[in-house]
Amino acid sequence: MRLASYGIASSLLQWLQQFFCERSHKTRVGYALSSLAQLVSGVVQGRGIGPLMFLIFINELAEVLDRAGVKVRLFAYDVKVYVQIVGNYDVDKLQRALDLLVDWAQTWQLCQSTNAVF
């Protein structure tokens, strides 16, 4: 597990596993309350642990993309991936990095959007 690789162990690791597994949620807007929904991933907004867990998980993505040989910039919940295209090798490198990003996002049940700038 990723958390164990950061040295999180024993009762804290067990507590975090229980906190993130088999979660459900209701949303309240005014006096209206939604029906109960199972959370597939993530944490309910407003929990202090959410941003910390995001950083732990996004850190791996930066490492994966860096190994693919592309430039990576992270800011808050935003990831920029870019490479200077000089030849076909650079196009292939960028495509491999994008494929890795999509695989990573699917593994961790995150969606991605694309905003290509040329």
C-alpha positions as CSV (number, residue, x, y, z in Angstrom):
1,M,0.0,0.0,0.0
2,R,1.2,3.5,-0.8
3,L,0.8,4.8,2.7
4,A,3.1,2.1,4.1
5,S,5.8,3.2,1.7
6,Y,5.7,6.6,3.4
7,G,6.4,4.9,6.8
8,I,2.7,5.0,8.0
9,A,2.2,1.7,9.9
10,S,0.3,-0.2,12.6
11,S,-2.7,1.4,14.1
12,L,-2.5,4.7,12.1
13,L,-2.4,2.7,8.8
14,Q,-5.3,0.5,10.0
15,W,-7.3,3.5,11.0
16,L,-6.8,5.2,7.5
17,Q,-7.7,2.0,5.7
18,Q,-11.0,1.8,7.7
19,F,-11.6,5.5,7.1
20,F,-11.3,5.2,3.3
21,C,-13.1,1.8,2.8
22,E,-16.8,1.2,2.5
23,R,-17.7,4.9,2.9
24,S,-21.2,6.3,2.3
25,H,-22.3,9.9,2.1
26,K,-25.4,12.1,2.1
27,T,-25.5,15.7,0.8
28,R,-27.6,18.4,2.5
29,V,-28.8,21.5,0.7
30,G,-30.8,23.6,3.0
31,Y,-33.4,21.3,4.5
32,A,-33.2,18.7,1.7
33,L,-31.1,15.6,2.2
34,S,-30.1,13.3,-0.6
35,S,-30.3,9.5,-0.4
36,L,-27.4,7.5,0.8
37,A,-24.7,7.0,-1.8
38,Q,-21.6,4.8,-1.6
39,L,-18.3,6.6,-2.1
40,V,-16.1,4.9,-4.7
41,S,-13.0,7.0,-4.1
42,G,-11.9,10.1,-2.3
43,V,-13.1,11.7,0.9
44,V,-16.0,13.9,1.7
45,Q,-15.1,17.6,1.1
46,G,-14.2,19.5,4.3
47,R,-12.1,16.7,5.7
48,G,-8.6,17.9,6.6
49,I,-7.1,14.6,5.5
50,G,-8.2,14.9,1.9
51,P,-5.5,17.4,0.7
52,L,-2.8,15.3,2.5
53,M,-3.9,12.1,0.8
54,F,-4.1,13.9,-2.5
55,L,-0.5,15.0,-2.2
56,I,0.7,11.5,-1.2
57,F,-1.0,10.0,-4.3
58,I,-0.2,12.7,-6.8
59,N,3.5,12.6,-5.8
60,E,3.7,9.1,-7.5
61,L,2.2,10.5,-10.7
62,A,4.9,13.2,-10.8
63,E,7.6,10.5,-10.4
64,V,6.0,8.3,-13.1
65,L,5.8,11.1,-15.6
66,D,9.3,12.3,-14.8
67,R,10.6,8.8,-15.6
68,A,8.8,9.0,-18.9
69,G,11.1,12.0,-19.8
70,V,8.5,14.8,-19.9
71,K,8.3,18.0,-18.0
72,V,5.8,18.0,-15.1
73,R,4.4,20.9,-13.1
74,L,2.0,20.5,-10.2
75,F,-0.1,23.2,-8.6
76,A,-2.9,22.4,-6.2
77,Y,-5.1,19.9,-8.1
78,D,-3.6,20.7,-11.5
79,V,-1.0,18.7,-13.4
80,K,0.7,20.1,-16.5
81,V,2.6,17.7,-18.8
82,Y,4.7,19.1,-21.6
83,V,7.6,18.4,-23.9
84,Q,9.3,20.3,-26.7
85,I,8.5,18.5,-30.0
86,V,11.5,18.4,-32.3
87,G,10.9,15.1,-33.9
88,N,8.9,11.9,-33.9
89,Y,10.8,10.6,-30.9
90,D,9.4,13.6,-28.9
91,V,5.9,12.8,-30.1
92,D,6.2,9.2,-29.0
93,K,7.6,10.3,-25.6
94,L,4.7,12.6,-25.0
95,Q,2.2,9.9,-26.1
96,R,3.8,7.3,-23.7
97,A,3.6,9.9,-20.9
98,L,-0.1,10.5,-21.6
99,D,-0.8,6.8,-21.7
100,L,0.9,6.5,-18.3
101,L,-1.2,9.4,-17.0
102,V,-4.5,7.8,-18.2
103,D,-3.5,4.4,-16.7
104,W,-2.6,6.0,-13.4
105,A,-5.9,8.0,-13.3
106,Q,-8.0,4.9,-14.1
107,T,-6.2,2.9,-11.4
108,W,-6.9,5.6,-8.8
109,Q,-10.4,6.4,-10.1
110,L,-9.6,10.0,-11.1
111,C,-10.8,11.8,-14.1
112,Q,-8.6,13.9,-16.4
113,S,-9.3,16.7,-18.7
114,T,-7.2,17.8,-21.6
115,N,-6.3,21.4,-22.6
116,A,-3.7,21.1,-25.3
117,V,-1.6,24.1,-26.0
118,F,0.5,24.2,-29.1
